């Protein structure tokens, strides 16, 4: 097990922070007259007691996540999408105007946005042309002020998984926090690094219910890490960050895991059909390997194709402005009907 002094990485004011104590910290049942809630209830039929604040630490939901990922409740944070977890990590570990982070473009854009919001400098180490990490260059880019390294695997927008060996090299060689974003992990041929949080105290794994669970609308993000890291996230988060509607629908998702797994299988089967079809078009120059619920492909005059697809009511994502992604489009794997509609529109353009 790697030894990392997490407390030495945490901002001093966060170490000394006395967190807000919510009304539900001490008592969660009885005649509740402590939180200035409306005891007369919601203005509609309500079986969730929406007039009451939600549980501040979401123990039941965290237990479900823990059981699903094979960790303990103390290893689980839940928040408003992965973006909340990303922002909290910046606020916990990075001093505004002083500290730095490393990202590996092309990658998920919120790492840089969150860094800019928190006034944290960003150093970039490009992925290779095959969209893999360059661990030696990453470690060489580390400065005394570097607090975090963000790795997206499977990567957005390129869809491939990063080499586990390369990630381990970064984890072993860096004394700061390594944040591995696994939003698409359930579509990957690789297993989750959540199994390694006991080995690496400096590892934070981000996940979400937006992709494989099909629950993007409830905005439920997950961080898996050592109990010490999770305790800091609990300390800094807003008192009632996950609302009752979100937690209820998330729990329903975990109660229907067979359906979740069937949907994952259907998406992966449809993904193979989409790849096979794309490869058959002469205008498609390359279809990149994918471990996600989307496919990135290179096509002649991609930006024009993007606009012409939109004119036919088919919306994809143009990624040609990203490093190594010239003339590339990103296509979400939809239902068979949606995918057929895409191919019809593409054929109207390319014939």
C-alpha positions in Angstrom: 0.0 0.0 0.0 1.3 3.4 -1.0 1.8 5.9 1.9 0.4 9.3 1.3 -0.1 12.0 3.9 -3.5 13.3 2.7 -3.8 15.9 5.4 -0.6 17.6 4.2 -2.3 18.1 0.8 -5.5 19.7 2.2 -5.8 23.5 2.4 -5.1 24.7 5.9 -8.5 26.5 6.2 -10.3 23.3 5.2 -8.4 21.3 7.8 -9.6 23.9 10.4 -13.1 24.2 9.0 -16.0 23.6 11.4 -18.7 22.2 9.0 -22.3 23.4 9.1 -24.4 21.3 11.4 -27.8 20.6 9.9 -31.1 20.0 11.7 -31.0 16.3 10.9 -27.5 15.7 12.3 -28.9 15.1 15.8 -32.4 13.8 15.3 -34.3 12.5 12.2 -37.6 11.5 13.8 -40.1 12.8 16.3 -42.0 16.1 16.3 -39.6 18.0 14.0 -39.8 21.7 14.9 -36.1 22.4 14.6 -35.5 23.3 10.9 -38.2 25.9 10.1 -39.8 23.6 7.6 -43.4 23.9 6.6 -45.2 21.3 8.8 -48.4 21.6 6.7 -46.7 19.9 3.8 -46.4 20.3 0.0 -49.2 21.8 -2.1 -49.8 18.4 -3.8 -50.0 14.7 -3.0 -46.7 13.8 -1.6 -45.4 10.4 -0.4 -41.8 11.5 0.1 -42.4 14.2 2.8 -40.9 16.8 0.5 -41.7 19.5 3.1 -38.8 17.9 5.1 -35.1 18.3 4.3 -33.4 15.2 2.9 -30.9 13.2 5.0 -27.6 15.2 4.9 -25.3 12.2 4.6 -27.5 9.9 2.4 -26.5 6.7 4.3 -29.0 4.5 2.6 -28.0 5.6 -0.9 -24.3 5.3 -0.1 -24.8 1.8 1.2 -26.4 0.9 -2.1 -23.5 2.4 -4.0 -21.0 0.6 -1.7 -22.6 -2.8 -2.2 -22.7 -2.3 -6.0 -19.0 -1.3 -6.2 -17.7 -3.6 -3.5 -16.5 -0.9 -1.1 -17.7 0.4 2.3 -20.0 3.3 2.9 -17.1 5.3 4.3 -15.5 5.1 0.8 -18.5 6.7 -0.9 -19.5 10.3 -1.5 -22.7 11.2 -3.5 -23.4 14.6 -5.0 -25.0 16.7 -7.7 -23.4 15.0 -10.6 -19.6 14.3 -10.9 -19.2 18.0 -11.4 -19.9 18.7 -7.7 -17.3 16.2 -6.7 -14.8 17.8 -9.1 -15.4 21.2 -7.7 -15.2 20.0 -4.1 -11.8 18.4 -4.8 -10.5 21.7 -6.1 -11.8 23.5 -3.0 -10.3 20.9 -0.6 -6.9 20.5 -2.2 -6.0 23.6 -4.3 -5.2 27.1 -3.0 -6.6 29.7 -5.4 -3.9 31.6 -7.2 -1.1 29.2 -5.9 -1.7 25.6 -6.8 -1.8 23.7 -10.1 -3.4 20.6 -11.7 -2.5 18.5 -14.7 -5.0 17.4 -17.4 -4.5 15.3 -20.5 -6.2 16.7 -23.6 -8.3 15.8 -25.4 -10.4 15.2 -22.3 -13.5 16.2 -20.4 -13.8 20.0 -20.4 -15.1 20.5 -16.8 -11.7 19.8 -15.3 -10.3 23.0 -16.9 -13.5 25.0 -16.3 -13.6 24.1 -12.6 -9.9 25.0 -12.3 -10.6 28.4 -13.9 -13.5 29.0 -11.5 -11.3 28.1 -8.5 -8.3 30.2 -9.9 -6.1 27.1 -10.2 -3.4 26.9 -12.9 -3.7 24.1 -15.4 -0.8 22.3 -17.1 -1.6 20.1 -20.1 0.2 16.9 -21.2 -1.3 15.7 -24.4 -2.4 12.2 -25.0 -0.6 10.3 -27.7 -2.1 10.1 -31.2 -3.7 6.9 -30.1 -5.2 8.7 -27.1 -3.1 7.1 -24.4 -1.4 8.6 -21.4 2.2 9.6 -21.4 3.0 8.8 -17.8 6.7 9.8 -17.9 5.8 13.2 -19.4 3.0 13.6 -16.8 5.3 13.0 -13.9 7.9 15.3 -15.5 5.3 18.1 -15.6 4.7 17.9 -11.9 5.7 21.0 -10.0 5.9 21.6 -6.2 2.5 23.3 -6.5 0.8 20.5 -8.4 -1.9 19.1 -6.3 -4.1 16.9 -8.6 -3.9 15.0 -11.9 -7.1 14.3 -13.8 -7.4 11.2 -15.9 -10.6 10.3 -17.8 -11.0 6.6 -18.5 -12.9 5.7 -20.6 -12.0 9.0 -22.1 -14.4 11.7 -23.2 -14.4 12.6 -26.2 -12.3 9.7 -27.5 -14.1 6.7 -25.9 -11.0 4.6 -25.2 -9.9 3.3 -21.8 -6.5 4.3 -20.5 -3.8 1.7 -19.8 -4.1 0.5 -16.2 -0.3 0.2 -16.1 0.1 3.8 -17.1 -2.4 5.0 -14.5 -0.6 2.9 -11.8 2.7 4.5 -12.8 1.2 8.0 -12.2 -0.4 6.9 -8.9 2.9 5.5 -7.7 5.1 8.4 -8.9 2.9 11.3 -7.8 2.4 12.3 -4.1 -0.7 14.4 -4.9 -4.2 13.3 -5.7 -5.0 11.3 -8.9 -8.6 11.7 -10.0 -9.8 9.0 -12.4 -13.1 9.8 -14.0 -15.0 6.6 -14.8 -18.3 8.0 -16.0 -18.4 5.3 -18.7 -16.8 2.4 -16.9 -19.8 0.1 -17.2 -19.4 0.0 -21.0 -15.7 -0.8 -20.7 -13.8 -4.0 -21.1 -11.6 -2.9 -18.2 -12.7 -3.2 -14.6 -13.1 -0.2 -12.3 -10.2 1.2 -10.3 -12.5 1.5 -7.3 -11.0 -1.9 -6.3 -7.7 0.0 -5.8 -8.7 2.8 -3.4 -7.4 0.7 -0.5 -4.0 0.4 -2.2 -3.7 4.0 -3.2 -4.8 6.6 -0.6 -4.2 9.4 -3.2 -6.8 7.8 -5.7 -10.2 9.3 -6.2 -12.6 7.5 -8.6 -15.5 9.4 -10.1 -18.6 7.7 -11.3 -22.2 8.7 -12.2 -25.7 7.3 -12.7 -26.1 9.4 -15.9 -24.7 6.8 -18.3 -25.2 3.1 -17.6 -28.2 3.7 -15.3 -29.9 6.0 -17.7 -30.5 8.6 -15.0 -28.9 11.8 -16.4 -31.9 13.8 -15.4 -31.5 13.2 -11.6 -27.8 14.5 -11.5 -26.3 11.9 -9.2 -22.5 11.7 -9.1 -20.3 9.5 -7.1 -16.8 9.7 -5.7 -15.0 6.6 -4.3 -11.9 7.1 -2.2 -10.2 6.5 1.1 -12.3 7.3 4.2 -10.1 10.3 4.9 -10.7 11.9 1.5 -14.4 11.2 1.8 -14.5 12.8 5.2 -13.1 16.0 3.8 -15.7 16.0 1.0 -18.5 15.5 3.5 -17.1 18.4 5.5 -17.1 20.8 2.6 -20.3 19.9 0.8 -23.5 21.8 1.1 -25.7 20.5 4.0 -28.4 18.9 1.8 -26.7 18.5 -1.5 -28.7 15.5 -2.8 -32.4 16.1 -2.8 -35.1 13.6 -2.0 -36.3 13.1 -5.5 -32.8 12.3 -6.7 -32.1 9.9 -3.9 -35.4 8.1 -4.4 -34.9 7.6 -8.1 -31.3 6.5 -7.5 -32.5 3.9 -5.0 -35.1 2.7 -7.6 -32.2 2.3 -10.0 -30.3 0.1 -7.7 -33.5 -1.9 -7.1 -33.6 -2.7 -10.8 -30.1 -3.7 -11.6 -31.2 -6.5 -13.9 -32.8 -3.9 -16.1 -29.7 -1.7 -15.9 -27.5 -4.6 -17.0 -29.8 -5.5 -19.9 -29.7 -1.9 -21.1 -25.9 -2.0 -20.9 -25.8 -5.2 -23.0 -28.2 -3.7 -25.5 -26.1 -0.5 -25.9 -22.9 -2.6 -26.3 -24.6 -4.8 -29.0 -25.9 -1.7 -30.8 -22.4 -0.1 -30.5 -20.9 -3.0 -32.5 -23.6 -2.6 -35.2 -22.9 1.2 -35.4 -19.1 0.6 -35.7 -19.6 -2.0 -38.5 -21.9 0.3 -40.4 -19.7 3.3 -40.0 -16.7 1.4 -41.3 -18.6 0.5 -44.5 -18.8 4.2 -45.6 -16.0 5.3 -47.9 -16.3 8.8 -46.5 -15.5 7.6 -43.0 -11.7 7.7 -42.7 -11.4 6.1 -39.2 -13.6 4.7 -36.4 -11.7 4.9 -33.1 -11.8 2.1 -30.5 -14.5 2.6 -27.9 -15.2 1.5 -24.4 -18.0 3.9 -23.9 -21.6 4.4 -25.0 -20.4 6.6 -27.9 -18.2 6.3 -30.9 -15.8 8.9 -32.3 -15.1 8.7 -36.0 -13.2 10.8 -38.6 -15.0 11.8 -41.7 -14.2 14.2 -44.6 -15.5 17.7 -44.0 -16.8 16.8 -40.5 -18.0 20.3 -39.5 -20.2 20.5 -42.6 -21.5 17.0 -42.0 -22.3 18.0 -38.4 -24.4 21.0 -39.6 -26.1 19.0 -42.4 -27.1 16.3 -39.9 -28.6 18.9 -37.6 -30.6 20.3 -40.5 -32.2 16.8 -40.7 -32.9 16.7 -37.0 -30.0 14.5 -36.0 -27.7 16.0 -33.4 -24.2 14.7 -32.9 -21.1 16.4 -31.4 -18.4 18.1 -33.5 -15.0 17.4 -31.9 -12.7 18.7 -34.6 -11.3 21.5 -32.5 -9.8 19.0 -29.9 -6.1 17.9 -30.1 -5.6 14.9 -32.4 -9.4 15.0 -33.3 -9.3 16.8 -36.6 -12.5 16.1 -38.7 -14.0 14.0 -35.9 -17.6 13.6 -34.8 -18.8 12.0 -31.6 -21.9 9.8 -31.9 -23.9 8.6 -28.9 -25.1 5.0 -29.4 -28.9 5.4 -29.4 -31.7 3.0 -29.9 -31.7 1.0 -33.1 -34.4 3.3 -34.4 -32.3 6.4 -33.6 -29.2 4.9 -35.1 -31.0 4.0 -38.3 -32.3 7.6 -38.5 -28.7 8.8 -38.1 -27.5 6.5 -40.9 -30.3 7.6 -43.2 -29.4 11.2 -42.6 -25.7 10.5 -43.2 -26.4 8.7 -46.5 -28.5 11.7 -47.6 -25.4 13.8 -47.1 -22.7 11.5 -48.6 -24.5 9.9 -51.5 
